[in-house]
Amino acid sequence: MAELDHKQRLLVNNWQKKYHRLSNVFIDSLVGLTAWETILALGNARKQIEKA
């Protein structure tokens, strides 16, 4: 997770505390996204988990 910027690390850590642990593949896919794009990706992940 060293490649994520500070805001992304905070978003991912908070999300994992509240919902579910994320895979390294998913976290790596967030590298290079803006904070807003990261929030959208995490929201989509939450929706997928709720469907399962």
N, C-alpha and C positions, 0 to 999 in steps of 0.2 A: 504494500500500500504506500510505499515511499514515493511513488510517481504522482500520486494525487496531490493537488495543492491543498493548502490548509483548510479552506472552506469545504472542499469536497471530503476531506478526512473527517471533519466535524459532522457533516451531513450523514456520511456512511456510518460512523460510530453511533450517532444518535438513532439512526434508523435500525441498526442491528440490536440496540438495547431494547427498542420498543417492539419490534416485529420478529425478525428471524435472522439468523446468521446468513450472510451472503457468500456465495462461492468466490474464490479468487479470480475465476474467469470473468464473472460479472463485474467485480471490482476493477479488474484490469481494463474492461471495456469502457469504463468511465473516464479513463485517462484522456485528457485533451478536451473534455466537454466543459462548457461553462457551468456555473453554479445552477442556473435555471434549467439547463439540459439535464444535469444530474438529478435535480428534484423531479423532473418529469420521468426520468428513467426509474427512479426509486418508486414513484407513484405507480408506474406500470407494473413493476415487480410486485408491489403490494396487492394490486388487483388480481394478478395471476395467482398469488398465494391464496387469496380469499376464495377464488374459484375452485381451487383444488380441494 
